[in-house]
Amino acid sequence: MAEVRAGIDRIDRMIVALLAERVGYIEAAARLKTAREEVRDEARIREVLDKVRGHAREMGVPEEPVEMLYERLVEWCVRHELALFDARSERSDAG
């Protein structure tokens, strides 16, 4: 059991590292977008969810929980990006 738990812990660390990398790209997107309306892109969200369902299917992982996790992740990312965009806009307006 200790080996199994150690393996899970190793994978969790890798997942968090990948999430940190993903957040870095979200933050870059917030710097590149010129209009707040660009942040929530429903077509892109659907594309991401479709892709992860396909990846899950290819890897033999149940699609429903993967999509559910990604829906939450994407929603958090959109909120984070909006907050960063708004903070950048406020700094621009103040200066």
WOZI-V632911 format. One record per residue. N is the residue number from 0. PHI is phi in whole degrees, 0 to 359 (* if undefined). PSI is psi in whole degrees, 0 to 359 (999 if undefined). OMEGA is omega in whole degrees, -180 to 180 (* if undefined). Layout:
# WOZI-V632911
N,PHI,PSI,OMEGA
N,PHI,PSI,OMEGA
This chain:
# WOZI-V632911
0,*,325,-180
1,299,321,179
2,295,319,179
3,297,313,180
4,296,321,178
5,297,321,178
6,295,317,178
7,297,316,179
8,300,319,179
9,297,316,180
10,294,319,178
11,301,320,179
12,297,319,178
13,295,319,179
14,298,315,180
15,296,321,178
16,297,319,178
17,292,323,176
18,296,320,177
19,298,319,178
20,295,319,179
21,298,317,179
22,298,323,176
23,301,320,177
24,290,324,177
25,298,317,180
26,293,325,175
27,294,319,179
28,299,320,179
29,298,327,179
30,284,332,-175
31,273,332,-176
32,286,141,-175
33,257,348,-180
34,224,139,-179
35,303,326,-178
36,295,341,179
37,284,342,-173
38,293,309,179
39,269,105,-179
40,247,96,-174
41,300,323,179
42,296,318,179
43,293,319,178
44,301,313,180
45,298,320,178
46,299,314,180
47,299,313,-179
48,296,320,177
49,297,318,-180
50,296,315,-178
51,291,327,173
52,298,318,178
53,296,318,178
54,298,317,179
55,299,314,-180
56,301,313,180
57,300,325,-175
58,266,1,178
59,74,26,179
60,257,140,178
61,304,129,-175
62,290,321,-174
63,301,310,180
64,293,329,178
65,295,313,179
66,297,319,179
67,299,314,178
68,298,318,-179
69,290,326,176
70,301,315,179
71,294,317,180
72,298,313,-178
73,295,318,178
74,299,317,178
75,297,317,-180
76,299,319,179
77,297,314,179
78,299,317,179
79,297,314,-180
80,296,319,177
81,299,317,180
82,298,317,179
83,294,317,179
84,299,314,-180
85,297,319,179
86,296,320,178
87,295,319,179
88,296,319,179
89,298,319,178
90,295,321,180
91,294,319,180
92,293,326,-178
93,283,334,-174
94,262,999,*
